[in-house]
């Protein structure tokens, strides 16, 4: 969330607003948000039992492999950096 907040012009505290902003966009009808691509800074994915199968399918389609702790393997290789 920190990278998204900085790319949008916000500071460190703005990262705490990202989940609420994405949720509001979803509720307003924006259903193209690739939530599976938003991960923790250490490469861990956020996944719950309800969304696990779908997210694992999406990672597989994108060629992203996870380790046994649900972290993206070769995370830095997959990390998108805003310029």
N, CA, C and O atoms as CSV, one atom per row, in Angstrom:
chain,resi,resn,atom,element,x,y,z
A,1,UNK,N,N,0.819,-1.188,0.000
A,1,UNK,CA,C,0.000,0.000,0.000
A,1,UNK,C,C,0.869,1.260,0.000
A,1,UNK,O,O,0.473,2.299,-0.529
A,2,UNK,N,N,2.037,1.154,0.590
A,2,UNK,CA,C,2.929,2.303,0.639
A,2,UNK,C,C,3.326,2.778,-0.748
A,2,UNK,O,O,3.349,3.981,-1.006
A,3,UNK,N,N,3.640,1.851,-1.643
A,3,UNK,CA,C,4.025,2.240,-3.002
A,3,UNK,C,C,2.853,2.889,-3.741
A,3,UNK,O,O,3.043,3.853,-4.481
A,4,UNK,N,N,1.647,2.365,-3.542
A,4,UNK,CA,C,0.471,2.963,-4.175
A,4,UNK,C,C,0.237,4.371,-3.639
A,4,UNK,O,O,-0.055,5.287,-4.408
A,5,UNK,N,N,0.362,4.547,-2.333
A,5,UNK,CA,C,0.145,5.857,-1.729
A,5,UNK,C,C,1.166,6.873,-2.235
A,5,UNK,O,O,0.807,8.001,-2.572
A,6,UNK,N,N,2.429,6.480,-2.289
A,6,UNK,CA,C,3.463,7.401,-2.775
A,6,UNK,C,C,3.253,7.741,-4.244
A,6,UNK,O,O,3.454,8.886,-4.649
A,7,UNK,N,N,2.849,6.752,-5.047
A,7,UNK,CA,C,2.609,7.009,-6.477
A,7,UNK,C,C,1.457,7.981,-6.675
A,7,UNK,O,O,1.416,8.707,-7.669
A,8,UNK,N,N,0.518,7.998,-5.728
A,8,UNK,CA,C,-0.627,8.898,-5.819
A,8,UNK,C,C,-0.319,10.262,-5.199
A,8,UNK,O,O,-1.178,11.144,-5.184
A,9,UNK,N,N,0.898,10.438,-4.690
A,9,UNK,CA,C,1.292,11.724,-4.126
A,9,UNK,C,C,1.123,11.834,-2.625
A,9,UNK,O,O,1.321,12.911,-2.063
A,10,UNK,N,N,0.763,10.750,-1.964
A,10,UNK,CA,C,0.575,10.768,-0.519
A,10,UNK,C,C,1.832,10.380,0.220
A,10,UNK,O,O,2.801,9.901,-0.370
A,11,UNK,N,N,1.802,10.592,1.517
A,11,UNK,CA,C,2.925,10.225,2.368
A,11,UNK,C,C,2.714,8.873,3.011
A,11,UNK,O,O,1.853,8.091,2.608
A,12,UNK,N,N,3.525,8.621,4.024
A,12,UNK,CA,C,3.500,7.336,4.705
A,12,UNK,C,C,2.125,7.008,5.274
A,12,UNK,O,O,1.650,5.882,5.128
A,13,UNK,N,N,1.490,7.962,5.910
A,13,UNK,CA,C,0.191,7.720,6.528
A,13,UNK,C,C,-0.900,7.466,5.488
A,13,UNK,O,O,-1.901,6.818,5.795
A,14,UNK,N,N,-0.723,7.960,4.274
A,14,UNK,CA,C,-1.733,7.765,3.223
A,14,UNK,C,C,-1.908,6.293,2.887
A,14,UNK,O,O,-2.965,5.889,2.402
A,15,UNK,N,N,-0.890,5.493,3.136
A,15,UNK,CA,C,-0.991,4.064,2.812
A,15,UNK,C,C,-2.104,3.390,3.605
A,15,UNK,O,O,-2.659,2.383,3.164
A,16,UNK,N,N,-2.435,3.938,4.774
A,16,UNK,CA,C,-3.500,3.360,5.585
A,16,UNK,C,C,-4.875,3.575,4.958
A,16,UNK,O,O,-5.835,2.894,5.319
A,17,UNK,N,N,-4.975,4.517,4.024
A,17,UNK,CA,C,-6.250,4.810,3.366
A,17,UNK,C,C,-6.501,3.941,2.137
A,17,UNK,O,O,-7.636,3.856,1.669
A,18,UNK,N,N,-5.480,3.307,1.616
A,18,UNK,CA,C,-5.604,2.552,0.369
A,18,UNK,C,C,-6.669,1.456,0.446
A,18,UNK,O,O,-7.487,1.366,-0.470
A,19,UNK,N,N,-6.706,0.622,1.482
A,19,UNK,CA,C,-7.754,-0.412,1.509
A,19,UNK,C,C,-9.169,0.171,1.450
A,19,UNK,O,O,-10.033,-0.357,0.750
A,20,UNK,N,N,-9.399,1.258,2.185
A,20,UNK,CA,C,-10.730,1.877,2.169
A,20,UNK,C,C,-11.047,2.454,0.794
A,20,UNK,O,O,-12.176,2.338,0.318
A,21,UNK,N,N,-10.071,3.069,0.161
A,21,UNK,CA,C,-10.286,3.640,-1.179
A,21,UNK,C,C,-10.605,2.552,-2.200
A,21,UNK,O,O,-11.513,2.709,-3.015
A,22,UNK,N,N,-9.865,1.461,-2.155
A,22,UNK,CA,C,-10.127,0.363,-3.081
A,22,UNK,C,C,-11.496,-0.258,-2.818
A,22,UNK,O,O,-12.211,-0.614,-3.755
A,23,UNK,N,N,-11.854,-0.386,-1.552
A,23,UNK,CA,C,-13.164,-0.928,-1.203
A,23,UNK,C,C,-14.294,-0.042,-1.699
A,23,UNK,O,O,-15.307,-0.543,-2.187
A,24,UNK,N,N,-14.130,1.277,-1.578
A,24,UNK,CA,C,-15.146,2.215,-2.062
A,24,UNK,C,C,-15.267,2.146,-3.586
A,24,UNK,O,O,-16.371,2.203,-4.129
A,25,UNK,N,N,-14.138,2.023,-4.266
A,25,UNK,CA,C,-14.169,1.904,-5.723
A,25,UNK,C,C,-14.917,0.634,-6.124
A,25,UNK,O,O,-15.726,0.653,-7.052
A,26,UNK,N,N,-14.648,-0.460,-5.431
A,26,UNK,CA,C,-15.329,-1.734,-5.706
A,26,UNK,C,C,-16.831,-1.587,-5.493
A,26,UNK,O,O,-17.631,-1.999,-6.333
A,27,UNK,N,N,-17.205,-0.998,-4.365
A,27,UNK,CA,C,-18.621,-0.813,-4.047
A,27,UNK,C,C,-19.321,0.101,-5.051
A,27,UNK,O,O,-20.526,-0.015,-5.275
A,28,UNK,N,N,-18.558,1.006,-5.650
A,28,UNK,CA,C,-19.114,1.940,-6.636
A,28,UNK,C,C,-19.205,1.322,-8.031
A,28,UNK,O,O,-19.686,1.964,-8.964
A,29,UNK,N,N,-18.744,0.075,-8.175
A,29,UNK,CA,C,-18.893,-0.608,-9.451
A,29,UNK,C,C,-17.613,-0.904,-10.204
A,29,UNK,O,O,-17.655,-1.534,-11.261
A,30,UNK,N,N,-16.470,-0.462,-9.683
A,30,UNK,CA,C,-15.192,-0.743,-10.345
A,30,UNK,C,C,-14.747,-2.144,-9.973
A,30,UNK,O,O,-14.185,-2.351,-8.897
A,31,UNK,N,N,-14.991,-3.106,-10.847
A,31,UNK,CA,C,-14.718,-4.513,-10.539
A,31,UNK,C,C,-13.441,-5.037,-11.194
A,31,UNK,O,O,-13.172,-6.237,-11.145
A,32,UNK,N,N,-12.657,-4.154,-11.803
A,32,UNK,CA,C,-11.428,-4.590,-12.484
A,32,UNK,C,C,-10.182,-4.418,-11.624
A,32,UNK,O,O,-9.070,-4.424,-12.152
A,33,UNK,N,N,-10.338,-4.268,-10.333
A,33,UNK,CA,C,-9.201,-4.065,-9.440
A,33,UNK,C,C,-8.485,-5.408,-9.231
A,33,UNK,O,O,-9.090,-6.359,-8.738
A,34,UNK,N,N,-7.211,-5.488,-9.601
A,34,UNK,CA,C,-6.480,-6.753,-9.444
A,34,UNK,C,C,-5.965,-6.917,-8.010
A,34,UNK,O,O,-4.767,-6.791,-7.756
A,35,UNK,N,N,-6.874,-7.196,-7.082
A,35,UNK,CA,C,-6.513,-7.285,-5.669
A,35,UNK,C,C,-5.399,-8.285,-5.411
A,35,UNK,O,O,-4.600,-8.099,-4.494
A,36,UNK,N,N,-5.337,-9.341,-6.207
A,36,UNK,CA,C,-4.309,-10.360,-5.975
A,36,UNK,C,C,-2.905,-9.819,-6.203
A,36,UNK,O,O,-1.929,-10.436,-5.774
A,37,UNK,N,N,-2.792,-8.690,-6.863
A,37,UNK,CA,C,-1.473,-8.113,-7.114
A,37,UNK,C,C,-1.014,-7.171,-6.007
A,37,UNK,O,O,0.131,-6.718,-6.016
A,38,UNK,N,N,-1.872,-6.880,-5.078
A,38,UNK,CA,C,-1.498,-6.037,-3.949
A,38,UNK,C,C,-1.022,-6.964,-2.843
A,38,UNK,O,O,-1.799,-7.740,-2.286
A,39,UNK,N,N,0.265,-6.872,-2.534
A,39,UNK,CA,C,0.881,-7.784,-1.572
A,39,UNK,C,C,1.660,-6.989,-0.526
A,39,UNK,O,O,1.898,-5.792,-0.687
A,40,UNK,N,N,2.045,-7.664,0.530
A,40,UNK,CA,C,2.849,-7.035,1.574
A,40,UNK,C,C,4.249,-6.734,1.041
A,40,UNK,O,O,4.685,-7.312,0.045
A,41,UNK,N,N,4.941,-5.826,1.717
A,41,UNK,CA,C,6.269,-5.389,1.282
A,41,UNK,C,C,7.285,-6.523,1.216
A,41,UNK,O,O,8.272,-6.425,0.487
A,42,UNK,N,N,7.057,-7.596,1.965
A,42,UNK,CA,C,7.995,-8.723,1.946
A,42,UNK,C,C,7.606,-9.802,0.943
A,42,UNK,O,O,8.215,-10.871,0.905
A,43,UNK,N,N,6.572,-9.514,0.116
A,43,UNK,CA,C,6.161,-10.474,-0.904
A,43,UNK,C,C,5.074,-11.433,-0.478
A,43,UNK,O,O,4.639,-12.266,-1.274
A,44,UNK,N,N,4.617,-11.335,0.781
A,44,UNK,CA,C,3.520,-12.197,1.219
A,44,UNK,C,C,2.223,-11.746,0.567
A,44,UNK,O,O,1.969,-10.551,0.414
A,45,UNK,N,N,1.413,-12.717,0.188
A,45,UNK,CA,C,0.110,-12.388,-0.368
A,45,UNK,C,C,-0.902,-12.328,0.768
A,45,UNK,O,O,-0.723,-12.957,1.811
A,46,UNK,N,N,-1.961,-11.568,0.552
A,46,UNK,CA,C,-3.076,-11.591,1.497
A,46,UNK,C,C,-4.107,-12.499,0.878
A,46,UNK,O,O,-4.560,-12.275,-0.244
A,47,UNK,N,N,-4.475,-13.525,1.615
A,47,UNK,CA,C,-5.463,-14.458,1.087
A,47,UNK,C,C,-6.224,-15.076,2.249
A,47,UNK,O,O,-5.645,-15.420,3.279
A,48,UNK,N,N,-7.521,-15.209,2.065
A,48,UNK,CA,C,-8.346,-15.886,3.060
A,48,UNK,C,C,-8.939,-17.130,2.404
A,48,UNK,O,O,-8.792,-17.333,1.199
A,49,UNK,N,N,-9.598,-17.946,3.189
A,49,UNK,CA,C,-10.138,-19.208,2.678
A,49,UNK,C,C,-11.131,-18.985,1.541
A,49,UNK,O,O,-11.182,-19.774,0.597
A,50,UNK,N,N,-11.916,-17.922,1.626
A,50,UNK,CA,C,-12.940,-17.639,0.618
A,50,UNK,C,C,-12.333,-17.352,-0.758
A,50,UNK,O,O,-12.905,-17.738,-1.778
A,51,UNK,N,N,-11.184,-16.679,-0.794
A,51,UNK,CA,C,-10.583,-16.245,-2.060
A,51,UNK,C,C,-9.361,-17.056,-2.485
A,51,UNK,O,O,-8.800,-16.807,-3.552
A,52,UNK,N,N,-8.947,-18.009,-1.679
A,52,UNK,CA,C,-7.684,-18.720,-1.921
A,52,UNK,C,C,-7.619,-19.405,-3.296
A,52,UNK,O,O,-6.664,-19.189,-4.043
A,53,UNK,N,N,-8.590,-20.201,-3.626
A,53,UNK,CA,C,-8.535,-20.949,-4.888
A,53,UNK,C,C,-8.473,-20.010,-6.090
A,53,UNK,O,O,-7.702,-20.239,-7.023
A,54,UNK,N,N,-9.277,-18.965,-6.068
A,54,UNK,CA,C,-9.291,-18.017,-7.188
A,54,UNK,C,C,-7.959,-17.280,-7.310
A,54,UNK,O,O,-7.431,-17.129,-8.411
A,55,UNK,N,N,-7.423,-16.826,-6.197
A,55,UNK,CA,C,-6.153,-16.100,-6.256
A,55,UNK,C,C,-5.003,-17.014,-6.679
A,55,UNK,O,O,-4.142,-16.602,-7.456
A,56,UNK,N,N,-4.982,-18.223,-6.187
A,56,UNK,CA,C,-3.928,-19.150,-6.606
A,56,UNK,C,C,-4.024,-19.436,-8.096
A,56,UNK,O,O,-3.001,-19.590,-8.764
A,57,UNK,N,N,-5.239,-19.508,-8.625
A,57,UNK,CA,C,-5.436,-19.691,-10.063
A,57,UNK,C,C,-4.863,-18.497,-10.832
A,57,UNK,O,O,-4.186,-18.675,-11.845
A,58,UNK,N,N,-5.135,-17.291,-10.352
A,58,UNK,CA,C,-4.633,-16.088,-11.022
A,58,UNK,C,C,-3.106,-16.031,-10.996
A,58,UNK,O,O,-2.482,-15.693,-12.002
A,59,UNK,N,N,-2.501,-16.363,-9.850
A,59,UNK,CA,C,-1.038,-16.381,-9.773
A,59,UNK,C,C,-0.464,-17.397,-10.752
A,59,UNK,O,O,0.522,-17.117,-11.434
A,60,UNK,N,N,-1.068,-18.558,-10.821
A,60,UNK,CA,C,-0.582,-19.594,-11.732
A,60,UNK,C,C,-0.672,-19.119,-13.174
A,60,UNK,O,O,0.268,-19.309,-13.947
A,61,UNK,N,N,-1.793,-18.503,-13.547
A,61,UNK,CA,C,-1.954,-17.981,-14.907
A,61,UNK,C,C,-0.881,-16.947,-15.239
A,61,UNK,O,O,-0.446,-16.853,-16.387
A,62,UNK,N,N,-0.454,-16.175,-14.248
A,62,UNK,CA,C,0.547,-15.124,-14.457
A,62,UNK,C,C,1.972,-15.631,-14.280
A,62,UNK,O,O,2.924,-14.860,-14.400
A,63,UNK,N,N,2.126,-16.915,-13.996
A,63,UNK,CA,C,3.458,-17.492,-13.850
A,63,UNK,C,C,4.142,-17.129,-12.544
A,63,UNK,O,O,5.369,-17.156,-12.454
A,64,UNK,N,N,3.357,-16.791,-11.538
A,64,UNK,CA,C,3.913,-16.418,-10.241
A,64,UNK,C,C,3.820,-17.619,-9.304
A,64,UNK,O,O,2.754,-18.203,-9.112
A,65,UNK,N,N,4.968,-17.967,-8.729
A,65,UNK,CA,C,5.027,-19.102,-7.809
A,65,UNK,C,C,5.131,-18.606,-6.380
A,65,UNK,O,O,5.767,-17.589,-6.101
A,66,UNK,N,N,4.495,-19.343,-5.478
A,66,UNK,CA,C,4.516,-19.009,-4.056
A,66,UNK,C,C,5.309,-20.053,-3.285
A,66,UNK,O,O,5.370,-21.219,-3.673
A,67,UNK,N,N,5.918,-19.609,-2.180
A,67,UNK,CA,C,6.589,-20.580,-1.320
A,67,UNK,C,C,5.584,-21.124,-0.303
A,67,UNK,O,O,4.395,-20.813,-0.374
A,68,UNK,N,N,6.056,-21.925,0.630
A,68,UNK,CA,C,5.146,-22.564,1.585
A,68,UNK,C,C,4.597,-21.604,2.644
A,68,UNK,O,O,3.763,-21.993,3.461
A,69,UNK,N,N,5.064,-20.353,2.629
A,69,UNK,CA,C,4.547,-19.333,3.555
A,69,UNK,C,C,3.738,-18.276,2.813
A,69,UNK,O,O,3.547,-17.168,3.314
A,70,UNK,N,N,3.263,-18.621,1.615
A,70,UNK,CA,C,2.457,-17.721,0.778
A,70,UNK,C,C,3.192,-16.432,0.416
A,70,UNK,O,O,2.592,-15.358,0.368
A,71,UNK,N,N,4.494,-16.549,0.161
A,71,UNK,CA,C,5.278,-15.417,-0.334
A,71,UNK,C,C,5.614,-15.669,-1.797
A,71,UNK,O,O,5.842,-16.806,-2.211
A,72,UNK,N,N,5.639,-14.599,-2.564
A,72,UNK,CA,C,5.979,-14.703,-3.983
A,72,UNK,C,C,7.459,-15.018,-4.120
A,72,UNK,O,O,8.309,-14.309,-3.582
A,73,UNK,N,N,7.757,-16.088,-4.844
A,73,UNK,CA,C,9.149,-16.433,-5.110
A,73,UNK,C,C,9.713,-15.405,-6.098
A,73,UNK,O,O,9.014,-14.961,-7.008
A,74,UNK,N,N,10.969,-15.036,-5.911
A,74,UNK,CA,C,11.619,-14.021,-6.749
A,74,UNK,C,C,10.796,-12.734,-6.768
A,74,UNK,O,O,10.549,-12.152,-7.824
A,75,UNK,N,N,10.379,-12.306,-5.580
A,75,UNK,CA,C,9.473,-11.161,-5.446
A,75,UNK,C,C,9.996,-9.918,-6.158
A,75,UNK,O,O,9.245,-9.262,-6.879
A,76,UNK,N,N,11.248,-9.590,-5.970
A,76,UNK,CA,C,11.810,-8.362,-6.584
A,76,UNK,C,C,11.700,-8.396,-8.104
A,76,UNK,O,O,11.576,-7.348,-8.738
A,77,UNK,N,N,11.744,-9.569,-8.685
A,77,UNK,CA,C,11.626,-9.717,-10.136
A,77,UNK,C,C,10.214,-9.335,-10.598
A,77,UNK,O,O,10.044,-8.824,-11.705
A,78,UNK,N,N,9.222,-9.576,-9.771
A,78,UNK,CA,C,7.818,-9.337,-10.129
A,78,UNK,C,C,7.316,-7.979,-9.650
A,78,UNK,O,O,6.250,-7.533,-10.074
A,79,UNK,N,N,8.061,-7.323,-8.781
A,79,UNK,CA,C,7.617,-6.081,-8.160
A,79,UNK,C,C,7.534,-4.951,-9.177
A,79,UNK,O,O,8.495,-4.687,-9.901
A,80,UNK,N,N,6.391,-4.288,-9.231
A,80,UNK,CA,C,6.219,-3.134,-10.107
A,80,UNK,C,C,6.627,-1.889,-9.347
A,80,UNK,O,O,6.101,-1.616,-8.268
A,81,UNK,N,N,7.554,-1.138,-9.899
A,81,UNK,CA,C,8.001,0.114,-9.287
A,81,UNK,C,C,7.424,1.279,-10.090
A,81,UNK,O,O,7.631,1.374,-11.300
A,82,UNK,N,N,6.705,2.151,-9.410
A,82,UNK,CA,C,6.190,3.357,-10.060
A,82,UNK,C,C,7.347,4.304,-10.325
A,82,UNK,O,O,8.228,4.453,-9.478
A,83,UNK,N,N,7.361,4.931,-11.458
A,83,UNK,CA,C,8.426,5.881,-11.811
A,83,UNK,C,C,7.928,7.291,-11.694
A,83,UNK,O,O,8.677,8.234,-11.950
